Amino acid sequence: MPDLVLSEIEQQALRHLLDTSPCPGSPLPSRQVLEWLSVLIPSDGVIAVFQDGTLRISDVVTLGYPDADGDDRPHGAPYYLGVMHWSRNPLAAEACHAIDGLADGLAIGFRNGPDAIVQVAFGREHRYFDEHDLAMARMLTPLLGRLVRERPTPTLPASLTVQERRVLSHVASGASNSAIAEDLFISPATVRKHLENIYRKLGVSGRLAAVARLQGRDLPDLDLRERIERLG
């Protein structure tokens, strides 16, 4: 395995990843995490996908690819665990349609609970991933594994849409409405509308109570209260 010598910007991206915590109630990393990953493993697109035990994709976060909500459609094949370099495994890539339209792909899969899998995948349109990229993926695997251990909270009503769950997860991480809007490519007014729908469906009146429901608690802890109150 080649030695990894990180540039200043790569070191900064790695520090951000090390400082990041999982989003409560969400099995996927945020789009900001995908941006830092793309600094360390340069790609034309990065995607994180949650696949349940029936092989259905129920949540997706993308960077560089057209955004798509989880559509509850079967994927057709189970995702792989660990690091997978698709160009070196063409039969598996073809079976999973992993690099259709791409020159190469790189994926890291993690078990989430007893039967679900989270996969973070990188794609390139015109060049292959090399040994340096593979070494970087192996180095990042334990760090990413920590970020995808959260599972959707079972107490949340099924009526919450994928986008509403994303907004609520961002709120739980301490993000402001404007930061959520920027990260999800929607307007602040749309964020506010999503929050109104979330409060109504959860039967709560504000951010603190909604996040407490997301985390499976009746009352928010002091640290969470302080972070959200600082956002006004």
C-alpha positions as a Markdown table, in Angstrom:
| # | Residue | x | y | z |
|---|---|---|---|---|
| 1 | Met | 0.0 | 0.0 | 0.0 |
| 2 | Pro | 1.5 | 3.4 | -0.9 |
| 3 | Asp | 2.3 | 6.0 | 1.7 |
| 4 | Leu | -0.3 | 8.7 | 2.0 |
| 5 | Val | 1.1 | 12.2 | 2.0 |
| 6 | Leu | -1.8 | 14.7 | 2.4 |
| 7 | Ser | -1.8 | 18.2 | 1.1 |
| 8 | Glu | -2.9 | 21.1 | 3.3 |
| 9 | Ile | -6.5 | 21.0 | 1.9 |
| 10 | Glu | -6.7 | 17.2 | 2.3 |
| 11 | Gln | -5.6 | 17.6 | 5.9 |
| 12 | Gln | -8.3 | 20.2 | 6.4 |
| 13 | Ala | -10.9 | 17.9 | 4.9 |
| 14 | Leu | -9.8 | 15.0 | 7.1 |
| 15 | Arg | -9.9 | 17.2 | 10.2 |
| 16 | His | -13.5 | 18.1 | 9.4 |
| 17 | Leu | -14.4 | 14.5 | 9.0 |
| 18 | Leu | -12.8 | 13.6 | 12.3 |
| 19 | Asp | -14.8 | 16.3 | 14.0 |
| 20 | Thr | -18.1 | 15.3 | 12.5 |
| 21 | Ser | -20.7 | 13.3 | 14.4 |
| 22 | Pro | -23.4 | 11.1 | 13.0 |
| 23 | Cys | -26.8 | 12.8 | 12.3 |
| 24 | Pro | -29.2 | 11.4 | 14.9 |
| 25 | Gly | -31.9 | 9.4 | 13.3 |
| 26 | Ser | -30.2 | 9.3 | 9.9 |
| 27 | Pro | -28.2 | 6.3 | 8.6 |
| 28 | Leu | -26.5 | 8.4 | 5.9 |
| 29 | Pro | -23.7 | 11.1 | 6.1 |
| 30 | Ser | -24.6 | 14.6 | 5.1 |
| 31 | Arg | -23.9 | 16.2 | 1.8 |
| 32 | Gln | -21.1 | 18.2 | 3.5 |
| 33 | Val | -19.4 | 15.0 | 4.4 |
| 34 | Leu | -19.6 | 13.9 | 0.8 |
| 35 | Glu | -17.9 | 17.2 | -0.2 |
| 36 | Trp | -15.0 | 16.5 | 2.2 |
| 37 | Leu | -14.7 | 12.9 | 0.9 |
| 38 | Ser | -14.5 | 14.2 | -2.6 |
| 39 | Val | -11.5 | 16.3 | -1.6 |
| 40 | Leu | -9.7 | 13.1 | -0.4 |
| 41 | Ile | -10.9 | 10.9 | -3.2 |
| 42 | Pro | -11.5 | 13.2 | -6.2 |
| 43 | Ser | -14.5 | 12.1 | -8.1 |
| 44 | Asp | -17.1 | 13.3 | -10.6 |
| 45 | Gly | -19.8 | 12.2 | -8.2 |
| 46 | Val | -20.3 | 10.8 | -4.7 |
| 47 | Ile | -23.4 | 9.0 | -3.5 |
| 48 | Ala | -24.5 | 7.5 | -0.2 |
| 49 | Val | -27.3 | 5.0 | -0.2 |
| 50 | Phe | -29.3 | 3.1 | 2.5 |
| 51 | Gln | -30.5 | -0.3 | 1.4 |
| 52 | Asp | -32.8 | -2.3 | 3.8 |
| 53 | Gly | -33.0 | -6.0 | 4.2 |
| 54 | Thr | -35.4 | -6.4 | 1.3 |
| 55 | Leu | -32.8 | -4.8 | -1.1 |
| 56 | Arg | -34.9 | -1.6 | -1.3 |
| 57 | Ile | -33.3 | 1.8 | -1.4 |
| 58 | Ser | -35.0 | 4.0 | 1.1 |
| 59 | Asp | -32.7 | 7.0 | 1.4 |
| 60 | Val | -30.1 | 8.7 | -0.9 |
| 61 | Val | -27.7 | 11.6 | -0.5 |
| 62 | Thr | -25.8 | 12.7 | -3.6 |
| 63 | Leu | -23.0 | 15.1 | -4.7 |
| 64 | Gly | -22.4 | 15.7 | -8.4 |
| 65 | Tyr | -25.2 | 13.4 | -9.5 |
| 66 | Pro | -28.9 | 14.4 | -10.0 |
| 67 | Asp | -30.5 | 14.3 | -6.6 |
| 68 | Ala | -33.1 | 11.7 | -6.0 |
| 69 | Asp | -35.2 | 10.8 | -3.0 |
| 70 | Gly | -35.4 | 7.2 | -1.8 |
| 71 | Asp | -38.1 | 5.7 | -4.1 |
| 72 | Asp | -38.5 | 2.4 | -2.3 |
| 73 | Arg | -37.6 | 0.4 | -5.4 |
| 74 | Pro | -35.7 | -2.9 | -5.2 |
| 75 | His | -32.0 | -2.5 | -6.2 |
| 76 | Gly | -31.9 | -6.0 | -7.5 |
| 77 | Ala | -28.7 | -7.1 | -5.8 |
| 78 | Pro | -27.2 | -6.7 | -2.4 |
| 79 | Tyr | -24.6 | -4.1 | -1.9 |
| 80 | Tyr | -21.1 | -5.2 | -1.0 |
| 81 | Leu | -19.4 | -4.7 | 2.4 |
| 82 | Gly | -15.9 | -3.2 | 2.7 |
| 83 | Val | -14.0 | -1.6 | -0.2 |
| 84 | Met | -14.9 | -2.5 | -3.7 |
| 85 | His | -13.0 | -1.3 | -6.8 |
| 86 | Trp | -15.5 | -2.0 | -9.6 |
| 87 | Ser | -13.1 | -1.9 | -12.6 |
| 88 | Arg | -11.2 | -4.8 | -11.0 |
| 89 | Asn | -14.4 | -6.7 | -10.5 |
| 90 | Pro | -16.3 | -6.3 | -13.8 |
| 91 | Leu | -18.8 | -9.2 | -13.3 |
| 92 | Ala | -19.9 | -7.8 | -9.9 |
| 93 | Ala | -20.1 | -4.3 | -11.4 |
| 94 | Glu | -22.2 | -5.5 | -14.3 |
| 95 | Ala | -24.6 | -7.4 | -11.9 |
| 96 | Cys | -25.1 | -4.3 | -9.8 |
| 97 | His | -25.0 | -1.8 | -12.6 |
| 98 | Ala | -22.4 | 0.0 | -10.5 |
| 99 | Ile | -20.6 | 1.9 | -13.1 |
| 100 | Asp | -23.0 | 2.2 | -16.0 |
| 101 | Gly | -21.9 | 5.2 | -18.0 |
| 102 | Leu | -18.7 | 5.7 | -16.0 |
| 103 | Ala | -15.1 | 4.8 | -16.5 |
| 104 | Asp | -14.6 | 3.5 | -13.0 |
| 105 | Gly | -16.2 | 3.3 | -9.5 |
| 106 | Leu | -15.1 | 2.8 | -6.0 |
| 107 | Ala | -17.5 | 1.9 | -3.1 |
| 108 | Ile | -17.3 | 1.3 | 0.6 |
| 109 | Gly | -20.1 | -0.7 | 2.2 |
| 110 | Phe | -21.1 | -0.9 | 5.9 |
| 111 | Arg | -23.6 | -3.0 | 7.8 |
| 112 | Asn | -26.3 | -1.0 | 9.4 |
| 113 | Gly | -28.2 | -3.1 | 12.0 |
| 114 | Pro | -28.8 | -6.8 | 11.3 |
| 115 | Asp | -29.8 | -6.7 | 7.7 |
| 116 | Ala | -29.4 | -3.2 | 6.2 |
| 117 | Ile | -26.4 | -1.8 | 4.4 |
| 118 | Val | -25.1 | 1.8 | 3.8 |
| 119 | Gln | -22.8 | 2.2 | 0.8 |
| 120 | Val | -20.8 | 5.3 | -0.1 |
| 121 | Ala | -19.7 | 5.2 | -3.7 |
| 122 | Phe | -17.4 | 7.4 | -5.9 |
| 123 | Gly | -17.6 | 7.6 | -9.7 |
| 124 | Arg | -15.3 | 8.9 | -12.4 |
| 125 | Glu | -16.3 | 9.5 | -16.0 |
| 126 | His | -12.9 | 9.5 | -17.7 |
| 127 | Arg | -10.2 | 8.0 | -15.5 |
| 128 | Tyr | -9.6 | 5.0 | -13.2 |
| 129 | Phe | -9.0 | 5.0 | -9.5 |
| 130 | Asp | -5.4 | 4.1 | -8.6 |
| 131 | Glu | -3.6 | 2.6 | -5.6 |
| 132 | His | -3.5 | 6.0 | -3.9 |
| 133 | Asp | -7.3 | 6.3 | -4.1 |
| 134 | Leu | -7.7 | 2.7 | -2.7 |
| 135 | Ala | -5.3 | 3.4 | 0.1 |
| 136 | Met | -7.3 | 6.5 | 1.0 |
| 137 | Ala | -10.5 | 4.6 | 0.9 |
| 138 | Arg | -9.1 | 2.0 | 3.3 |
| 139 | Met | -7.9 | 4.7 | 5.6 |
| 140 | Leu | -11.3 | 6.4 | 5.6 |
| 141 | Thr | -13.3 | 3.2 | 6.2 |
| 142 | Pro | -13.2 | 3.2 | 10.0 |
| 143 | Leu | -14.0 | 6.9 | 10.1 |
| 144 | Leu | -17.0 | 6.5 | 7.7 |
| 145 | Gly | -18.2 | 3.5 | 9.6 |
| 146 | Arg | -18.6 | 5.6 | 12.7 |
| 147 | Leu | -20.8 | 8.1 | 10.7 |
| 148 | Val | -23.2 | 5.5 | 9.3 |
| 149 | Arg | -24.0 | 3.6 | 12.5 |
| 150 | Glu | -27.2 | 5.6 | 13.2 |
| 151 | Arg | -30.5 | 4.0 | 12.2 |
| 152 | Pro | -33.8 | 5.7 | 11.5 |
| 153 | Thr | -35.7 | 6.2 | 14.7 |
| 154 | Pro | -38.7 | 3.7 | 14.6 |
| 155 | Thr | -40.9 | 6.0 | 16.6 |
| 156 | Leu | -41.2 | 8.6 | 13.8 |
| 157 | Pro | -44.4 | 8.5 | 11.8 |
| 158 | Ala | -44.3 | 6.9 | 8.4 |
| 159 | Ser | -46.0 | 10.0 | 7.0 |
| 160 | Leu | -42.7 | 11.9 | 7.3 |
| 161 | Thr | -41.2 | 12.2 | 3.8 |
| 162 | Val | -37.6 | 11.5 | 3.0 |
| 163 | Gln | -36.9 | 15.2 | 2.6 |
| 164 | Glu | -38.6 | 16.0 | 5.9 |
| 165 | Arg | -36.4 | 13.4 | 7.6 |
| 166 | Arg | -33.4 | 15.0 | 6.0 |
| 167 | Val | -34.4 | 18.4 | 7.3 |
| 168 | Leu | -35.0 | 17.1 | 10.8 |
| 169 | Ser | -31.6 | 15.3 | 10.8 |
| 170 | His | -29.9 | 18.6 | 9.9 |
| 171 | Val | -31.8 | 20.4 | 12.7 |
| 172 | Ala | -30.5 | 17.7 | 15.1 |
| 173 | Ser | -26.9 | 18.3 | 14.0 |
| 174 | Gly | -27.4 | 22.0 | 14.9 |
| 175 | Ala | -27.8 | 23.5 | 11.4 |
| 176 | Ser | -29.7 | 26.7 | 10.9 |
| 177 | Asn | -32.5 | 27.1 | 8.4 |
| 178 | Ser | -30.2 | 28.9 | 5.9 |
| 179 | Ala | -27.5 | 26.2 | 6.3 |
| 180 | Ile | -30.1 | 23.5 | 5.7 |
| 181 | Ala | -31.4 | 25.3 | 2.6 |
| 182 | Glu | -27.9 | 25.5 | 1.2 |
| 183 | Asp | -27.0 | 21.9 | 1.9 |
| 184 | Leu | -30.3 | 20.5 | 0.4 |
| 185 | Phe | -30.5 | 23.0 | -2.5 |
| 186 | Ile | -33.9 | 24.4 | -1.4 |
| 187 | Ser | -35.0 | 27.8 | -0.3 |
| 188 | Pro | -35.2 | 28.9 | 3.4 |
| 189 | Ala | -39.0 | 29.2 | 2.9 |
| 190 | Thr | -39.1 | 25.6 | 1.8 |
| 191 | Val | -37.2 | 24.6 | 4.9 |
| 192 | Arg | -39.7 | 26.5 | 7.1 |
| 193 | Lys | -42.6 | 24.7 | 5.3 |
| 194 | His | -40.9 | 21.3 | 5.9 |
| 195 | Leu | -40.5 | 22.2 | 9.6 |
| 196 | Glu | -44.2 | 23.2 | 9.9 |
| 197 | Asn | -45.1 | 19.8 | 8.4 |
| 198 | Ile | -42.7 | 18.0 | 10.7 |
| 199 | Tyr | -44.1 | 19.7 | 13.8 |
| 200 | Arg | -47.6 | 18.9 | 12.8 |
| 201 | Lys | -46.9 | 15.2 | 12.1 |
| 202 | Leu | -44.9 | 14.8 | 15.3 |
| 203 | Gly | -47.4 | 16.7 | 17.4 |
| 204 | Val | -44.8 | 19.1 | 18.7 |
| 205 | Ser | -44.4 | 22.9 | 18.7 |
| 206 | Gly | -40.7 | 23.5 | 18.0 |
| 207 | Arg | -37.2 | 22.4 | 17.1 |
| 208 | Leu | -36.2 | 21.1 | 20.5 |
| 209 | Ala | -39.2 | 18.8 | 20.9 |
| 210 | Ala | -38.9 | 17.6 | 17.3 |
| 211 | Val | -35.3 | 16.6 | 17.8 |
| 212 | Ala | -36.1 | 14.9 | 21.1 |
| 213 | Arg | -38.7 | 12.8 | 19.2 |
| 214 | Leu | -36.0 | 12.0 | 16.6 |
| 215 | Gln | -33.6 | 10.8 | 19.3 |
| 216 | Gly | -36.3 | 8.8 | 21.0 |
| 217 | Arg | -36.4 | 11.0 | 24.1 |
| 218 | Asp | -39.2 | 13.0 | 25.8 |
| 219 | Leu | -37.0 | 15.9 | 26.7 |
| 220 | Pro | -33.8 | 17.4 | 25.0 |
| 221 | Asp | -30.5 | 17.3 | 26.8 |
| 222 | Leu | -28.8 | 20.6 | 27.8 |
| 223 | Asp | -26.2 | 20.4 | 25.1 |
| 224 | Leu | -28.8 | 20.1 | 22.4 |
| 225 | Arg | -30.8 | 22.9 | 23.9 |
| 226 | Glu | -27.8 | 25.2 | 24.0 |
| 227 | Arg | -26.8 | 24.4 | 20.3 |
| 228 | Ile | -30.3 | 25.1 | 19.0 |
| 229 | Glu | -30.9 | 28.2 | 21.1 |
| 230 | Arg | -27.7 | 29.7 | 19.7 |
| 231 | Leu | -29.3 | 29.4 | 16.3 |
| 232 | Gly | -32.2 | 31.7 | 17.4 |
